[in-house]
Amino acid sequence: MLDQYAEPLSGIDRYAVVGNPIAHSKSPLIHTEFAKQTHQNISYERVLAPLDGFEATIRDLMQQGFKGVNVTVPFKFEAYALCDYHTEQAKLAGAVNTIKFTEHGIWGNNTDGDGLIADITHNLNTLIEGKRVLLLGAGGAAEGVFQPLLVQKPAKLVVANRTLDKAENMVSKSLDKTSQVTACTFEDLKNQQFDIVINATSAGLSDMALPVPSSVFAKNCLAYDMMYGRETPFMQQARASGAQVADGLGMLVEQAAEAFNYWRGVRPETKSVMNIVSAL
């Protein structure tokens, strides 16, 4: 497994993004731009981990001398279990998307929530406070943004999932007592409307449509898909229903900036990098 990685260059700190699939990831470009901007001497690459070989891949990278990795679908829960220590953001999420290797062990962080909030509130100029918010999915991506969304004080937050128990489990962890927080299945969404609908499922990777009624999109609704790179069936459905549509490219860049700051101690400026990535 070691020989799949590039030869290390002396004096350069090495980082990677680990997932399956991974070929589509724009993270290497983003972190390379951050490094140029902040004058950091790093390299960053994609690593495909076997579905049954995440831990072995991470330990190989650590042995190779990598300083840290980003973790993407479908390994964020496994990453949490693997880490020796966790930041507060990771503990709240129960999932990890950013790993830092130290002499004392493996640290896990989660920057997804901060990335999503920054993109919605700053880049898309959409206030979350007082809004009716629907979060689709209850996997690692949803876990990462659930508590940060609640911090924004929505009027209500509904977590909808194919299987009710996973959604209920997430809702049971709510630390917020001021927002109305409930769980339901996709079928239970009939006759409900929302101001912000966030798709945290990976359905878009395989061009799958979600069994979500178009009536969930209220007038002037923001429909946000955490996937990026193409218009997903969810985005097509939302656009046809008159919603404002956004993909997860802004979140990707913002969470990457948080991860870069966690590793390097400097937070890059994101707008110029977003322009570069979106132009591809």
N, C-alpha and C positions, 0 to 999 in steps of 0.2 A: 504493500500500500504506500510505502514511503516514496517510491520512485515516481509516483504520479505528480509530485509537487516540483516546482521549478527549483533549480539550484539557488541556494541563498547567496546574496551579494553582501560582502563585508560592509559593516557599518550601517546597514539598512534594517530597520525594524519591520518584521513581516506580519501581515494580517491577512485574513481570508473571510469569505462568506461560505457557510456550509449549509447545504440543503439537498432536496431531491424532489422535483427537478431543480437545476441551477443554471443551465445554459442561458436563460433569459435575463439573469440578474444584471442590473445596471450598477450595482454597488461598487465594483472595481473602478468604474469611471468616476463615480461620485467621490469616492475617497481619494482618488488620485488628484482630482480637482481641489479638494479640501487641502491636501498636502502641499500642492503648489501655492495655494493662497496663503497658508500659514507657515510656509517654509519648514515643513516637517519631512524628515528623511525616512519615508516608509514605502513598502510595496504592499499590494493588495490583490488577491486572486480568488477565483471561484474554485470550490472543492465540492465534488459530487460525493455524498456519503451513501453507501448502501442502506436500504431501509432498515436492515437488521444490524447495521454496523456503525451507528452514530458515535457511540462511546469510544470504540476503537479508533475511529477517524480523529476525534478530538485529542485523544492521548497521543496519537502519532504526531499530530501537529505540534502539541506541546513539546514532545521529544525533539522535534525538528528545530525548536527554538522560536516558534511563532510567539508573538506577544499577546495576541487576542484574536477572537473571531466573532463575526455576526452569525446568528442562527436564524434560518427561515424554515418555511414549511417542509416537512411536518414534524420538526424536532424540538419545538420550543418547550414542551413539557419534559421531554427527556433531558434537555439541557438544564432545566431547573433541578432535576434529580441528581444530575452529575456534579453540580457545583458544590464546593465545600462551604462557601459563604454567599449571602444574598443581600443586595441592596433593598431598601424599603420598597422601591418600585417593583422589584422582582417578587418580593414577599406578597405584596398586594395582588399581583397578577397571578402568582403561582406558575409563572412561565418566564423563560429567559430568552432574549434575543441578542444579548451582547455578553460575551465572555472575556474576562481578563485573566491571563496567566501571571501569577506572582510566585515568589519564592516560598510563600506560606500556603499556597494552594490556588484553587480555581474560584474566582469571583464571578457571580452572575448578576446581570442588571437587565432591566426591561425599559427600553426607550420608546416603545410603540405608542404608549398613551400620550406622552409629551409630544411626539411627532404628529399624531392625529390632531390633537388639540391646537397645536401651532398652525397646522395647515388650514383647519376649518375657521379658526377665529382670526388669524392674521392674514393668511394668503387669500382666503375666500370671503373674508369680512362677514362671517356669519356668527351671530351670538348664539350660544348654546343655553345660557341661563333663561329659564322660563319657557323653554321649548318642549314640545312633545317629541321624544327621541325613540326610534326603533333600532335595536341592534340585532342584526340577523347572524345567527351562528353562536356556538358556545365552545369553540375550540381555543387553541392557544392564542390566535390573533384576537379573538373577542375578549379573552381573559386579560390580555395586555392593555386593553382600552377601557374596560368596564369601570374600574374605580376612578381613573382620570376623568371620564365623562361625568360621573356623579359629582366630582369636585366642582364642576362647572354649574351645578345647581339647575338641572333641567326640571321642568314642571313634572314630567314623568319619564321614566325609562323602562321600556319593555324589551326583554330579551326573548327572541323567538328562535326556536330550533326544531329540527326534525323530531328529535327525541326530547320529550318534556323534562325528563329527570336531569339531563345535563344543564338545561337552562335554569331549572329550579336550584340546582347546586350552586350555580354562579350567583344567582340572586340572593341566596342565603348568606353569602359573604359580604353583602352590602354594609358599608360602614356609615352610610348616609341615611339619616332619619327624616330629612326634610323633603326629599323627592319621593314620588310614588314609584316604586320599583316592583315590577311583576314579571313573571315568566309565562310563556305560552308556546304552543306549537304553531307552525306556519298556517295551519287550517283555522286556528283561532283568531286570525288577524282580520277576518271579515268584519266589516262595519267599524273598523278602527282607522283613524287618520293620524298622520304624523308630519311634523315640520322638518325633521331631519331623519333620514333613513340611511343606516350604515350597513353595508354588506361586508361582514367579516368572515364569510365562508370562502372556501377555495373553489367554489363551483365554476367561477370564470376561467380557471386554468384548463378545464375540459369543456368549455363552452356549454355548460349545463344551465338551463333555466331553473330558477327557484319557484316552488309552488306558492308564490306570494301574490295576493290579489292586487291589481293596479289601484284599487281604491285606497291603499295605504298612503299614497302620495297626496298630501294636502296641497292646496294652492300655494305657490311659491316655495314648495318643498325643495330641500337640498337632498339629492340622492348621491351617496358617496360610496364608491366601491374601493375597498382597500387593495384590490388587484390593480395592476397598471400595465400599460403597453398596448392595449387594444380595447375596443368597446365591447364589453361583456353583454350577455343577454339581459342581465339585471339593468345595466345602463341603458340599453335599447328600450326596455320596457318602461323605465322611468322617464326617458326622453319623450316617448310616445304619449305618456300621461301628463306631459307639461312640466315636469320637474326640472330644476337646474341640476346638471349632472357633472360629477367630478370623479376622476379615478385617483388611485393612491400614490401617484408620482410625487406629489407635494409632501405627503406623509413619509414616503421613502426617504426623500432628501432631508426632511426635518429630523426624523429619527436617527438618520445616519450622522447628522451634525451633533446630536446628543451623544451618540456612541463615540464619535471622534473625540469629543470633549472629555468623555469618561476615560478614554485611553491616553489622550495626549495633553489634557489640561488646558485646551484652548477651543472655543466654540467658533467654527467657521461661519461666515456669512452665506446664506443659502440662496438668495434670489438669483444671483448670477449663475450658480450651478444648476438651479432649476431650469433656467433658460437654455443652458447648454444641453441638458438631458432631454428636455421636451422637444428640442429641435431635431433630435435624431429620428 
